[in-house]
Amino acid sequence: MQHIKVVSTGAVGAMISGVDLAQIDDRALTELRLAFADHSVLFFRDQELTPKQHIALAKKWGTININRFFAEVSDYPEIAEVRKEAGQKINIGGGWHTDHSYDQIPALGSMLYAREVPPSGGDTLYASTCAAFDSLSRGLQKTLLGLRAVHSSRHVFGADTQRPDELEGRFGNAELATQDAVHPAVITHPLSGRKSLYVNPGFTLHFEGWTEAESAPLLQYLYQHIAQPEHTYRFQWQPGSLAFWDNRATWHFAVNDYHGHRRLMHRITIEGEAVAA
């Protein structure tokens, strides 16, 4: 029997110990589901997972979303490769964002597993969009509850996107980046019941019925508010670390401060459900 210990990392996330993710039992899975609902990100250390074990773990949480834009790990289409070589300057995910908000039914979350990390740097920042909503004034909360926002993948993964040569081969299927999605600007989280700000600088274009120019001041205020230190946690990777985050309750940001070193991560994304106000 595995004896799980859950230690909160602050406004977002919890460090989990006492569990071997390669052979997780039903009791441990139940405890992790509760911790996931409470903390939005679960951090694990010293895990030894083969690609098949990583896939099996993800399937315990739901159907795997095979990412249509990221390069996949050879022989394992369920796993997206997040890689930066020593000679590259640009990384993947180097800005605050929420994965898959551009989909009509956004992903539940992602499991990112560290295969190779630099000797220092390469951390990932996480922000709680639930804590950020809670700390807004009641007046602004009320205003946001009446708004919907338009999200898109076109400007990030589309055919007209200009990318540096060093990212050649890391993305594909640009012709599939044609979908826009409209979601409530504030959703009710399906697990915790908390209100969550569901906008992000990576994929949100504007509020429904507003122009981009009209939307920009309010969106920029919300982005700065969510990214305040009191809403965030910085996770330092080690080989064998795994982070499992909830895209409906968090943002994340891959820090690009390890030039000259290689970083290789495997990511599996899990299908979610329609988000609602």
Secondary structure, DSSP 8 states (H G I E B T S, - for coil): ----EEEE-SSS-EEEES--GGG--HHHHHHHHHHHHHHSEEEE-S----HHHHHHHHHTTS-EE--SSB-EETTEEEEEEEEE-TT----SS-S-B-TTTTSSS---EEEEEEEE--SS---EEEEEHHHHHHTS-HHHHHHHHT-EEEEESHHHHSTT----GGGTTSB--GGG---EEEEESEEE-TTT--EEE---TTTEEEETTS-HHHHHHHHHHHHHHHTSGGGEEEE---TT-EEEEETTTEEEEE----TTS-EEEEEEEE-------
